[in-house]
Amino acid sequence: MLLQQIINGLTLGGVYALIALGYTMVYGILELINFAHGEVYMIGAYSGIIVFGFLTSIGLSSASLPLSLGLTFVISVLICGAYGFTMERVAYRPLRAAPRLSPLISAIGVSIFLQNYVMLTQGATDKVFPGVFAAKGLEFLGARVTYMQGSIIVVSAVLMALLRSFVMKTKAGRAMRAVAQDRTMASLVGVNVDGVIVLTFIIGSALAAAAGLMIAMYYGLVNYSIGYIAGVKAFAAAVLGGIGSIEGAMAGGLLLGLTESLGSAYISSEYKDAYAFIMLIVVLLIKPTGLFGGRAEEKV
């Protein structure tokens, strides 16, 4: 029973971590909470349903399911990357020099707009993702891992490893770290700050798209409001791990997923949405900067 709940928790935690990475990357560079990020995750789920449905209608999914899923993944990521690019250019860049409250209000406005946009264009009823993975799985030590759960855990781990490698080992990643540390000095030494910020939004949106597609395949149902609660939980995960820390977002997402799964199994499933925030409160009371957060230094 315990092992089964750990597997369930890692499945949810991987999804929360991917969404939380978008929050923490944007905050690390702009000190902005992108409250529309949960809606990008929701759009990723809808994009997956629409693209896979189209590929099914032309017979590609029956001819080659792996190819169809790969194309669905890539196209959904590109669509959400375009949404992230557009949000940064339209809703956030014009307010970069405005008081801190202005971009926050803009983010909430974008969130409400995207929710209603999807509701009006796709309808208020649930959308179904066709079952592509058999309910079968692997069993060991009394626990069962379905193929879908295994896929989510593996894909989430690979994407997180690729992101960390990108940030730590590439020129673009060094530029991102430089802008996060001091935007003014980074621009003075030749870093294209605007390009780095756009890239950050695109990467965060792409990760949210991957999370949305996987959760649509996992549960099989999505609606226009799924981004709200997932976004709030992922934001809690980012704060729990230490807002601005990539490792913290990963750890916070996994910890929240495990907490939700274990709490639902051993306490009560009626309060499963509350366990994440209880864990957040407990950790912040002990360590206000989060698990991986450091003390902020004032720049002079």
Summary of the structure (lengths in Angstrom):
residues: 300
radius of gyration: 19.2
end to end distance: 53.9
largest distance: 61.5
contacts: 1064
relative contact order: 0.20
helix: 76%
strand: 4%
